[in-house]
Amino acid sequence: MLYTSTRNKSVRVSSAEAITHGISADGGLFVPETIPQITAEDLVRLSEMDYRGRAKAILSLYLTDFSHQEISDCVDGAYADGKFSSDKTAPLHKLSDGSHVLELWRGPTCAFKDMALQLLPHLLTVSASKAADGKQIVILVATSGDTGKAALEGFKDVPNTQIMVFYPSDGVSPMQKLQMTTQEGGNVAVCAIEGNFDDAQTGVKKIFTDPSVAAKLAEKNKMFSSANSINWGRLVPQIVYYVSAYCDLLADGEIQCGDPINVVVPTGNFGNILAAYYAREMGVPIRKLICASNRNKVLTDFIETGVYDRRRDFYCTSSPSMDILISSNLERLLFLLSGMDDAKTSAWMRALSEQGVYDVGEAMREKIQAVFCGGFCDEDGTKALIRDVYETEGYLCDTHTAVAVQVYRDWRAKTGDDSPAVIASTASPYKFSKTVLAAVAPDVQAADEFAMVDALLAKTGFPCPQQLIALKSKPVRFTDCCTRDTMEDAVLRAML
Ligand SMILES: *Cc1c(COP(=O)(O)O)cnc(C)c1O
């Protein structure tokens, strides 16, 4: 299996190279040249395995330059016993309307990013051993919250890697900040940056592509790599849990093999829902992929009209991980649906960066609509949904999951399609305690983040991840704050 670039089809690299480099030199994203197929018999066989067994089987179809032993070691390391607070790793919770919430937040940092970022460091070290000439890997991350912590936790004490995370000093929640500044591990560094997420992101990109920094790293036998969501090594672990969810429905007798399901995903950068699309194209019987957005509904509009237009107001919402107007992974879908047309894909991406808008035309729009539907949920709707699900079934959704559940309800009411649905749940409600508490107990006052967690736990009794409570007593290790201009020094100081 070789990988090509969405912007240049003559590129052909191994999965190890795709994962080591993260992005193609032409600016395109790596995609596998063909999509491996699984049959109904395969699904039945997989349904008899545990999560790790399923992950090994799926990964080996995509990472054909990895040995079985390598894949096995990577998966066993990532999803080892005790790392996730469920022996199913990503368990399903059935709601009374018959839909199934896929809990992707049982990992160490309580957000779905763990599903990929626990595995990526293992994939990257094996990849680097094949494609990086024995160089040590240095990961730089700019984060708006969840990715930074999940990446730190994933790369912590992984041999031959170092990681440095920059977060905007005023742009993350108190809980997210504490999660990062108390990070343990001998190969990690965390630094605040004065400014917003864009400043952090721009600064990281500049250092990443600066040849003089690369030369300094090379002198020490080190090289940069990336852990952000366009790396194929983050996408492939996400395909696994959609296959696994179908297998769990089979094993639980909720469906017969071949029965179609619908999948609902709260979407930001389009990585998670793209993984579901790959699962569908592999042969998992998925009818519709329902793309749920918050008030930043650029994707809802795109799926409806075929026009992607980022020239609009940006809103800060209670589901911040979906506050995004440029969904990078959409590029991969456009490439696939256009019949791997690299010229067209490049032109759309150029139009997006130069004019802020592109139109894929009627034929592409029809192809998109044959598989995807879009919908959105505003702030009031998000809170009302959290409250309703809690009061009617005692289940607590986080804000991102709430958007998905509401969009699913609207879609089902409109279409009457009541096939079994899997709804991706992307964070623990305790990561967004302020909004969740306001939704289920509007009259309760709480002074700070931990008081909110306590109040939410007291009110609902819904299990609270121990690692969030434990933050209260962890020593803060990282207090540095730099500016755009001093970021490079901070990197060289910490990473050389
Ligand atoms: C990252 C994130 C999302 C968005 O996922 P994409 O793959 O970027 O579409 C949704 N919810 C939460 C909690 C996240 O951290």
The ligand as a Gaussian input file, in Angstrom:
#p B3LYP/6-31G(d) Opt

LIG

0 1
 C      -10.980000      17.815000      18.217000
 C      -12.363000      17.699000      18.765000
 C      -13.508000      17.666000      17.918000
 C      -13.423000      17.834000      16.426000
 O      -12.867000      16.737000      15.772000
 P      -12.340000      16.830000      14.268000
 O      -11.665000      15.559000      13.988000
 O      -11.377000      18.009000      14.272000
 O      -13.515000      17.099000      13.387000
 C      -14.750000      17.492000      18.502000
 N      -14.887000      17.391000      19.849000
 C      -13.817000      17.442000      20.681000
 C      -14.051000      17.352000      22.156000
 C      -12.527000      17.581000      20.185000
 O      -11.460000      17.648000      21.034000

